């Protein structure tokens, strides 16, 4: 993924990721689906065969009953960020940005926690 340096934002509210384990899915992978997120529209709680679960964008899945087939690769890493931190925005999905911080770490942060600074 290319960093779009012209799309920058600053953290206006700290965000602490509740997840520490990586969660990657590959195109074609089958997942169990249990619920849609009521707070974050467009996200579905999915469980891999190894038992690890995370939120996945609904648009990344072909849903059939209680199963979902990934229609593209996905990295569910959430990035913990602190107030005032500057980030580079790479992607937007269902009220979240995929960002990279000044140290080169990437992950998802809620759009409501940042402000565009361009």
PyMOL commands that set and color helices and strands:
alter all, ss='L'
color gray80, all
select helices_A, chain A and resi 58-60+111-113
alter helices_A, ss='H'
color red, helices_A
select strands_A, chain A and resi 8-11+24-25+30-36+43-47+53-57+61-64+67-70+74-75+86-93+96-101+106-110+114-116
alter strands_A, ss='S'
color yellow, strands_A
deselect
rebuild
show_as cartoon
